[in-house]
Amino acid sequence: MDEATKTIRTEVNRGFFTTAAGRIGPAHRAGLERLMVVNPATRRSGFDALKTPAKSVTLGNFKQRLAHMLELDALGPASEALP
């Protein structure tokens, strides 16, 4: 990849990130910042928990996944951060 392509890609990505970050309100920003706090006992952050993959299909696992999705919804509407 040549330097011009790298420069253009960097500028386009910066524009996307700036637009998305600018659309996040103070309340949602605080929620996102809390995701970065690491629990000393588990050594995991809230962000780590977001990345938990779905388990096999059982009623109990479905209920856990539903609770997980509700936690994600509480972070705020993703559509507000999209260009």
N, C-alpha and C positions, 0 to 999 in steps of 0.2 A: 504494500500500500504506500503510495507516495505521500509527501508532506502536505500537499494541498488537500487530499482526501482526508487525512487525519485532522487537519485544521477545520475543515467544513463539518466533519462528524462531531468534533468537540463543540463547536458553536451550536449546532442543532441540538445536541444532547443538553447543553447548558440551558438553552431556551426552554426545552421541555421540563427540566427539573425546576427552573425558576418559576415557570407558570404553575406547575403542580404545587410547589412549596408556597407560593403566594395565595393559593386558594384554601389553604388550611387555616382555619380560625384558631384563636388562642385556646379555646377549650379542647379542641381536637389535638392541637400541638402538644398540650400538657399530657394528654393521654398517650400520644406517641412517645413522648420523652419518658414516661413511666415504663414503657416497654423495654427500655434500655437498662433499667435497674436490675442488677444481678442479685438473686437471693443467695446469701453466703452459705446457707445449709445445703442447697441443691446445686449451687454454682450454675444456675440457669436463669435466664432473663425471661421476661414476658414475650420477647421476640422469639426466643427459642420455642416457647409453647405454641406460638402461631404456626410454626413449621411442622407441627406434629402430623404425620400422615394418618389417613383413615385406616382403621383396623378391619378385620374380617366382618362380614355382615351378620350381626346378631342384634336382637332388640336392645340389649344393654349397650353395645357399641354404637348403635344408631342414636340412642339417647345421649351418650357422651358427645357424639359428633354434633348433634343438634345444639347442645349446650355450648360447644366450641364455636359454632357458627353464630350463636347469639352474642357471645363475647366479641367476636369480630365485628358484628353489626354495631355494637356499642361504641366502637372506635369512631364511627361516623360514616357517612355515605361516601363510598369510593368514587362515585360519579362526580362529586364536587372537585376532586383532585385531578380528574382527567381533562385533557385539553379538548 
